Amino acid sequence: MKTELPNLLGAVIRDYFTDHLPRLRGTSPHTIHSYRDSIVLLLRFLSRQRNKPVTGLDLMDLDPPGILAFLAHLEEERKNGVSTRNVRLSAIHALFHFVASRNPEHLELAQRVLGIPFKRARQRAIDYLEYEEIDAVLKTINRTTVQGSRDYALLATMFNTGGRVQEIADLRVCDLQLTKPFQVRLFGKGRKERYCPLWPQTASVLRAFCQQRHLDLRSESRLFLNHRGHPLTRFGIRHILARCLGLACTSAPNLRKKRLHPHSVRHSTAVALLKSGVDLSTISHLLGHAKSDH
């Protein structure tokens, strides 16, 4: 009776997600969730394809033909784009790098899986906001309300720092330095820490926001909360930005022609810095670019 391989697959996945990624690699919860979702989709697909329960799958079921069929399923049936297909494959590759180091007896399988190539995606130009459009977005916000004060501080911080949405969502009050030199501490991919300068206007906005909320600047509580008092999520920030962009279309109609999302804000900051004469290596450092980050 063959029982060791299903146990091996379960043990590999358990150790990968509960120990290797969070403890040894220090991978962010967001990345772990993304990897987990990809592996869940793969296992469910293979379960249907092999006519086995998920608990009956073994490591050898995660072979190149099965994985290639899964990737084709993503594009043809789930209508995922090439970039989403590549994200799923990246998660599978990461798992098999772990398999190769943990279970060298399965190195040959890992090498075959790691040989599955990424697809080249047609690169779309990323839309960004000009200074006048950023100004129009900020002017849509009613700063006399509690929600408006938060939204203004949030978007001003995003436009100033070019921070990733998760970096902004994770901001704690103690990450702000609102005395000269004004700056904010951001934690990027892999919990890499960097300091980003704040313009005096942004520092003033954040100082007023903290005073309004009676925040102790040494507090480790999250800076931006929703109406229930919980930390804003990436999706909450995306919703706030979309609402403000919609309102700004009245005074800046060109916004209607653009595909804008939180990453567009990051790109807008980079373009503004470039136009003001800041060199590319400094911009890359300020934005916390990794080699694989776009």
N, C-alpha and C positions, 0 to 999 in steps of 0.2 A: 504494500500500500504506500503510495507516494504522498507523504504529509509534510516533508521538511520544506518544500519549496513555497507553498502558501504561507507557512510560518515565517520563512525568510523574507518574503515580500512584505508581510505585515510588520516584521521587526525593522526592516530597512526604512519603511515609511514612518514608523513611530519614532525611531532614533533621529531621522532626518528632520522631522518637524518639531519634535519636542526638545531635542538636545543640540544637534549640529547647527541648525540655522540660528535659533535664538541665543544659545549659550556660547558656542565656539566661534561662530561667524559674526555675532552681534547684528544679525539682519533685522531690519525694521519690521514692525508688525504689519505694515501695509504690504511690504514685499512678500512676507510669509503668507498672508492671506491670498495674494495674487497667485503665488506658486501652488498653494493648497487648492484653489479653485480650478487651476489648470489640471492638476493631477486627478481631482474628483471627476472632471469631465472626461478625462482619458479612461479612467477605470470604469465609469459607467458605459462608455462607448464599447470598450473591449468586452465588458460583461455581456452586452447585447450581441456583439459580433460573434463571440465564442460560445454563446448560449450557456454561460456559467454565471452563478451569483458572484458578486464582487468578492465575497469571502473565499471563493473557489479559485480565483486567479492566482497564478504564480509568477515569479519574476520573468520566466521565459515567455509569458504571454505579452510582455512589454517589448516586443521585437520590432525591428524596422518595418516589416509589412503592416503590422497592426497600427503602428504609430503613423505611418504614411496614410493609411486608410482614415485614421482619426483626423489628420490634418486636411485631407480632402473633404471629409464630412463637415469640418468647420467652415470651409469656403463654399461648398456646393449646397449644403442643406441648411446650415445655420446662417449663411450669407455673411460670414465674417470677412473683413478685409485682410489684405496681406499683412498689415502691421499686427493685427490681433492674432493671426495665425503664427507669426514669428514670436510674439510674446508667449504663446502656449508652448511652442517648441523650445524657447529659451528655458522655461521652467522644467521641461522634460530633460534637456541637456544638463541643467544644474543637478537634478536628481541623479543622473547617471555618472556625473563626475564623482558624486558621493559614493555610488555603488562601486565604481572602479577602485576607490581608495579603501573602502570598507570591506569589500568582498572581491579580492583579486582573482578568485576562481571564476568570476563572471566578467573578467576584463574584456574578453573577446566580444561579448554581447554589448558591453558599454561602449567599446570602440565603434561598433557598427551603428549604434544609436547616435553617438556623437558625430558620426559621419553624415547624418541627415542634414542637408544644407538649408539655410534660411533662403527665403525668396526675396529677390530684389523688389522693393516697393517703389512705385513712382512717387517721387518727392513732390509734395505740394508746397508752394510758398506759404509760409505762416503769416497770416494777417496780423497786423499790429496797430496800435492806436497812436496817432500823432498827438503832439502836446495839446493842441486845441480840443481834440476829442477826449483826452483824459480830463481836461478842465470841464468839458461839457458833462461828462459822467459824474464828476464830483459835485457839480452844481445842481444835479437833480436831487441831491440828498437833503432832506429837511433836518438840519443839525440841532433843532430845538427839541427834538424828541430823543428819548433814551435809545431807541432803535437806530435813529438817524445818526446820533453821535457815534454809536458803535460802527455803523456801516461806513461812515466817513473815515474814522480812524483805521478801520480794516483796509479799505481800498487805498488810502493814502500810504499805508505801510507796504502794501503789495506793489504799488507803482514805484515807490522809493527804492525798495530793496530788490525787487525782481525775484523774491523768494518763491520757492515751490509752494503749491497750495498746502501740502502737508506740513511744511516748515512753518507756515503762517498759522495753521490750525494748532500746532504744537507749542506756539509761543507762550511762555510764562511771563508773569509780571516782572520777575527778577532778571529776565533776559534783556530788559530795557536799561539803557544808561542815558538818562535825560538831563545830565549835566555834561558840560563840554569835556571831552569830545563826544558829541551825541552819536550813539551807535546802538545796534541791536545784535544779540547773539542768536545765530540760527544753527540748527542741527540738521545737516543734510543726509544724503544717502550714507548708510553705514554709520550713522550717528557722528559723522565728521562735523566738527565744530568750526564755525567761522564767524567773524564780526563784520557787520555791514554798516557803513556810515549812514547816519540819518541827517537829512536836511534840517536846518533850524525850524522850518515851517512844520515838518512832520513831527519833530520832537515836541513842538508847542501843542500840536493837535493831540498827541499821545499823553502829554502831561495833563491837559484839560480833561481828557477822557478818564485818566486814572483818578483825578481829583473828584470828578463827578461820581465815580463808582466807589470812592473812598478806599482806594487800593493802596496797600503798603507795598512800596517798590521792592521790598525784600521778599515778598510773597512768592511762593512757588506755584500758586494757582494759575490756571490758564487765563490768558488775557482776554480772549474773545469768546463770549458765551452766547447761547441762543436764548429765546424768551423763557425757556424753562430753567435756565441757570446751568445748563450743561454745556460742555465745550463744543464750539462749532466744529462740524465735520467738514471734510473736503466738499461733500455734496451741498452742505449748507452754504459754504462760501461760493460755490458755483451758482447757486440759486440767487444769492444776493447780487453777484456781479451781473447775472443775466437780467435781473429786474432793473438794475440801474442802467444797463446798456439799452434796454428797451425804452426806458423813459428818455434817455439822452438822444434817441433818434429824432425827436422833434426839433431840437436845436442843432443837431449834427447829422443830417439825413444820410451822409455817406456811410455811416455805421451800418445801415441796412444792407449794404453790399458786401460786408465783411463777415467771415466766419470767425467769431470771437469766442474765446473760452479762457479759463484761468491761465493756461500756458501762454496765451496771447499777451497777457499783462507782463509776464516774464520777458517775452520777446520785445515788448514795447520798451521796457527798461533798458535792455541791451542796445536797442537801436538809438534811444535817446543818449545814452552814454557815448556811443560811437560817434554820433553827430556832434557831441560837445567836445570831441577830441581825445577821449580816453582810449588808450591802446587796447588791443584785443586781449592780451595776456592779463591785464588788470581787470577787464570786464569778466573774463573767464573765472578769475579768482573771486571776484565779488559775488558772482552768481553761483559759485560752488560747483562749477562744471566738472563732472567726471568725464573720462574719455568717451564713455558710451552715452553720455547725456546729450540731448539735442534741445 
